[in-house]
Amino acid sequence: MNVLECRNLTKNYGSKTALDSVNITLESGRITGLLGPNGSGKTTLIKLACRLLVPTQGDISICGNQPGVETKKIVSYLPDRNYLPEWMNCRDLIYLYEDFYEDFDTQRAVDMIRSLNIDHKIPMKKMSKGTKEKLQLILTMSRRAKLYLLDEPIAGVDPAARDYILHTILSNYDEDASILISTHLIADVESVLDEAIFLKEGKVILQDSVDSIREQSGKSLDEHFREVFRCWES
Amino acid sequence: MLGKLMKYDLKAAFRSFAPLYLALLGMSVIIGLFGRFNAEGNSVLAFIAIVYGVTMIICWVIPIVILTLRFKRNLLGDEGYLSFSLPVSTLEHIVAKVLSALVITVVCALVVVLSFLIIGLISADFEQLRNAMQQIMSAFSQIFDANLLPQIFKAVVFSILTSVELISQIYLALAIGHLVKDHETLAAVGAFIGINVILSLVMNVIHLPNMLESAGLYYVYSIALTALFTSLTWLILDRNLNLG
């Protein structure tokens, strides 16, 4: 079953084209890397799937529905910034997620927060940057969603935190759910990916399984990515 | 979901208002006690009375400032990524903000009335208070040549409706400002002024009669404007949202 489907998806910001006739299909139960340099359209694609943007042309659907209230019930989204209210503490945030998301697993969130020794009374504004990012990921991965959209989940954190984040992602998603991870740090995520989508200047230049890419190119995904984008720049 | 959105809006807003309201009520008690023990002319009382007056003005202004900032941060700032990811329609978000503004305006009015009552009840005994109220009521009745209570009621309802109308106008101005990248605040201020100019032109054309005589007409006008501002805000945020 296709969890996410884009057909001729185009998004313009004024005269600038951020996404250009993108065709993508994500199947359930797969972890896909949305890979490309900064400004390639990764965040725009994810925002369109979350209906934080409206397409200029083309279609996008999640489990057969256009992005909207129904799809937001089954999509768990991690933006690439601190998006949680600064005055809230862990307890407030858990109540908020419980209130709005039927698929939120409170026990899972509480267990992960305990394992990190985060004081549940401290408001977000008093937490370190790393703790905030981990807490955001915990809340996102504590939902039993059909599709997880993770925008740059490992950018700007130290290697130890990256390991924690990847471990959290891998150990908390249901097998029939799909994950789309946007990143330009290929080496760090390569080991967890089933598929990869290369995005360059708003266009999809490659979508294939990671095994197939390795087999055909004779290189690791990271090496192949560097080679492809070096070719583009020369 | 509307109720849940309002719950979090009101919780966030009252966190900011609560200290101010408590300060106002606390000062009311102090002023009442000074009045009780005949301390008129006391310089401390004069100082507290001035602070009370300033706090009272702030109590009317601050809700508008806080509601404006809350809308900007919660829907158009980084928190917008959370708000617009919730399984809630854009219209529900905006209606929740307008209804929360209504609740906050009513609570603000009630706190001010409560503050007057506290001063009155502490500084005078019930008999004195009743006599004073009767004198005030008869004086006003003579001035307006009508029963005072219905007029006060009309004026209170009208001021609450116009406060909510003003706040929904600010929300629309913020939404218009959101369309102009890099100069959002400037564009929002320009939009607010522009809407006021248009409304003044409309008022010059339709010539509404005296508010106290035709209160119903004013209520309908105010509610219609609030609905129009809310609909336009929804249209902009639903079709043209572009969080930075």
Contacts between the chains, C-beta under 8 A, distances in Angstrom:
chain1	res1	chain2	res2	distance
A	13	B	242	7.5
A	47	B	243	7.8
A	50	B	84	7.4
A	50	B	85	5.7
A	51	B	84	7.2
A	52	B	80	7.9
A	52	B	81	7.0
A	52	B	84	5.4
A	52	B	85	7.4
A	52	B	241	6.3
A	52	B	243	6.0
A	53	B	241	7.0
A	53	B	242	6.5
A	54	B	239	6.0
A	54	B	240	7.6
A	54	B	241	7.7
A	68	B	89	7.8
A	69	B	87	5.1
A	69	B	88	6.7
A	69	B	89	5.6
A	70	B	87	7.6
A	72	B	85	6.2
A	72	B	86	6.6
A	72	B	87	4.1
A	72	B	88	7.8
A	73	B	87	4.5
A	75	B	85	7.8
A	77	B	81	7.7
A	77	B	85	4.9
A	79	B	78	7.9
A	79	B	81	4.1
A	79	B	85	7.9
A	81	B	78	5.4
A	81	B	81	6.9
A	82	B	78	6.2
A	83	B	78	5.1
A	83	B	79	6.2
A	83	B	80	7.9
A	83	B	81	3.9
A	83	B	82	4.8
A	84	B	79	7.5
A	84	B	82	6.2
A	85	B	12	7.0
A	85	B	74	7.8
A	85	B	79	5.7
A	85	B	82	7.6
A	87	B	12	6.9
A	87	B	15	6.5
A	96	B	8	6.6
A	99	B	4	5.0
A	99	B	7	7.8
A	100	B	1	7.4
A	100	B	4	6.5
A	100	B	86	4.8
A	100	B	87	6.5
A	100	B	88	7.3
A	101	B	86	8.0
A	101	B	87	7.3
